[in-house]
Amino acid sequence: MNITEVLVQPQAIAWLPWAVQYFFYIGSAYAAAILFLIALLCESHTSHRLRAALVLTLAIGAIVGPLALTGDLHQPGRAWHFYPYLSSWSWMSLGAIFLPIFSALAVATAWLYLRSDLINLANQSGKVLPLLSKLSLGQWQTSRKLMVSVAVTTVLSGLSIALYTGAEIAVLKSRELWHQPASPLLWFVTAFIGAVGFALVIWLLIPSKTKMLTMGDTRLLKQTTMMSGLLALLLLPIWASNSTILSLYESPEWLKHIAVLASLLNLSVVLSLLVFRGVTIHYLRVLSLSVMALITAWSVRWVTLMEVQTIARYDVGPYPYELPLGSNGLLGIVGMFGLWIALALLGTELIQPKRETASSAATQH
């Protein structure tokens, strides 16, 4: 009798860290679209500062996310191949249609809402800000009906992004931890934690003379973080149980991953309770919550997308993954966040503190 050992050749991972970046930023964008619509419908209870932070989170995420996606395609020029070779059966091909529509609607929503701030820049000192006021394309006021209609359309488009990004992973039968309903649901609910984190960063960057949030602001942010965190805590063990190749609860390494994710989710919920106890906000606490929320949302995507690929499918492995320092790894992660911060700094300059009340009132006409 002969014994033949079957060895699997080392293979490159299917999804690069660029994919984590894409799902992270685009998830924050469609979640921010939903939160912005809620804040807009409850305009009398929410502040212009928070709505501006949410709409900028929407627009910036819809810009940065697709750029990260082109990095995952290895060559940005490959993106155009989706259009001459459309495949109705491919979620990735459908996403090539859904994504530019959502990005355009996201930018249009932000532009419409911030037009009153752009108009007010004409009265500012200097040369740059008055020049930026011309981006308003006229002095006409954005009607509430138009604003709500565009926001609703953007939310519907955002839901198509949530559907296709979840489905393009969940349809892969080669990975049981992906091929299940719990995986896209986990990404969807944690997207709201990321949206809150990004919105709080922008909220801190917006010039303002007050440290106050309205009761509607604190209620929206606190309940969003709590509901998202608690739902994710329920989905996490369900997601981890759907693996027959490797029992995650019997693997010390995966027990550590699950424990870290559960701890991050719990900390996000607890911090939201501490930070939003009243309307007076301490900037350091807000910053700590925003950092924790962003780390939580990013870690969920990293573990469920990248670490899952280290599980051997045909032999005992192991297949450890080391994050490279170049553009396909750490440099790409830092660079995309740097781009997000740069766009956030630019966007928040459009909102002047002394015009905050006037801007909020203008959208009610």
C-alpha positions, 0 to 999 in steps of 0.5 A: 500500500502506498501513501500519497500526501495531497499538498495544496500549493500556497495561494494568494488571498482572494480579498485584499485589505482594499476590500475591507476598506471598501466595505468599511467606507461604503457601509458608513455611507449607506448607514449615514444616508438612513440616519440623515433621512431620519434626522431630516424628517425630525428636523425640529428635534435635531441640529443642523450641525449633526445633519451636516455631519451625517450628510458629509459622512454620506458623501465622503464615504461614497467617494472614498469607498469606490476608490478603495474598490479600484485598489482591490481590483489590482488595476483601476483600469479594470473597472470599466470592464464591468460595463461592456461585459455586464452579467445579470447573474453576477452581483459584482456586475450589478454593483457596477451599476448600483455604485455610481448611482449611489455615489452621484446621489450621495454627493447630490444630497450633500450639495442640496442640503449644504447649499444654504451654507454655500450661499452664506460663504459669499459674506465671509472674509477672504477670497477662497470662501466667497469663491466657494459660494459659487458652488451653490449655483444660484441663490434659490432655496432648496425646498423641503419637498425636494430635499426629502425626495432626494434623501429618500431616493439616496436611501433606496439606492444605499439599500441596493449597495447594502444588498449587493455588497452582502450578497457578493460575499454570501453567494460564495459557497466555498466559505461557509462563514460567508455563505450564510444570512448572518454574514451580510446582516452582521455587516449591515448592522455594524455599518451604523456604528461606523457611520456614527463614528465618522459623523462624530469626527466630522461633528468635532471638526465643524466650527461651532461656539456651542458644546450642546447637542439637542435631545433629538441628536443624543437620542438618535446617536445613542439609540443607533449605537446601542441597537447596532451593538446589541444586534451585532452581539446577537448575530456574532455567535450565530455567524461563528456557529456556521462552520463545519470545517473548523469549530471556531469555539474550539480554536484558541485563535478564533476564540480570541477573535470572537472575544475581541469583537464582542468586547469592542461591541460592548465597549461601543454600547457602554461608551454611548451610554456614558457620552450621551447622558445629557445635551452637554458634550465633552469633546474628549468623550466624543472623540473616544466614542468615535474612535471606538466605533470606527475600530469596532466597525473596521474590526468586524469587517477585517475578521469576517473577511480577511481572517476567514480566508486563513481557515484551511479548506482542504487540509489542516493548514495553517494559513497565517496572514501577515499584513504587508506594509505597502500599498496593499496593506498598512500604507493603503489603510492609512492612505485611505483614512488620510484621504477621508480626513482631508475631504472631511476638513474641506467639507467642514470648512463650508459650515460657518458657526455664525450661520448655523441657525440660518442654515437650519431655518433655510431648509424648512422653506 
